[in-house]
Amino acid sequence: MNAWQAWERALEQLQCDAHHAIEQATSRTFADATGGAHLAWSPPESLGQLPAGLAAQATALLVLQERAATLIAASRNDVEQEIHALTVTRTPVRSVYVDVTG
């Protein structure tokens, strides 16, 4: 595999990962096949410098990754608000009795 093909493969994988992240961030019913276990990303070895002909694809990938990051942050904020709404302690209300017979 030459440098061009290696870079194409790496960019395609990163694009798939970004689309997957967007799907997770925008779907309330998304079921992850990995059960939530995600491996840390590590850059491919020996890629060398990005070929100039792939610069536009890399730039488009960056835009996609930024969109994914924004959607993930918004989704996280939504979940934090939902959790907060469920865990807010409420002030206990004292019972009030009305004497209707006397």
N, C-alpha and C positions, 0 to 999 in steps of 0.2 A: 504494500500500500504506500503510495507516495504522499508527500506532505499535503497536497491539495485534497486528496481523498480523506486523509486523517482529519483535516480541519472540517471538511464537509460533514463527516460523521459526527465529530464533536459538536458542531453547531446544530445539527439535526437533533441530537440527543438533548441538548440544552433547550431547544425549541419545544420538544415533546414534554420535557419537565415543566417548562413555563405554562404550557397549555394545561397540563395536569394540575398545576397549582391554581390556575384560574378556575378550572372546573370545581376543584375542592372549595375555593373561596366563595363561589357564587351558587353552589348547590346545597340546599338544606338537607337533601336526602342522599347526598353522595356517600357511597360506601366504599371505602378504600380497601382494595384487595390485600394490602399488606397489614391490615389490622392496626394502622396508625404507626407502625414502626418504619421510620425513615432513616436511611443511612446518610451519614455526612458526605457531602460532595467533596471529591478531591479531583483536582485538574488532571487531565490526561498527561502522561509523560511524553516527552520528545516531540511535541507538536512543532516547536520552532515558531518563527514569526508568521503571523497571519498573512496569507497570500493577498495581494492587493485586489484581486478579482473577487474575493469573498468579503470585502469590507462592507458592502451594502447589506449583505445577509447578516453580518455581525451587528451592524447598526440597527437593523430591524429587530434582531434578537434582543438587543439592549432595550428597545422601546417596549417589547413584549414583556421582558422581565420587570421593567419598571411598573407596567400596568399590573402584573401579577403581584408585585410587592404592595402596591396601593390597595388592591382588592383584598389581600390577606390582612393588611392592617385594618381596613374597614370591617372585615368580618370578625377579626379579633375584638375590635371595639364593640361591635354588636353583641358578641357573646359575653363580654365583660359587663355590659349594661344589663343583659338578661340575668346573669348570675347575681349582680348587685340587687336587681329588683326582687329576686327570690330570697335574698338573705338579709334584707333590711329588717331591722328589729322594729317592731311596732310598739307603741305605748299601750300598755294594757288599759282597757276601759273598765271603769267600775260599774257594777250593775246598779240599775236604778229600779226601785220597786214602787209601784203606785198602789195605794190602799183603795180598792174599789168597793169594799164592803162596809167601810166604817165611816 
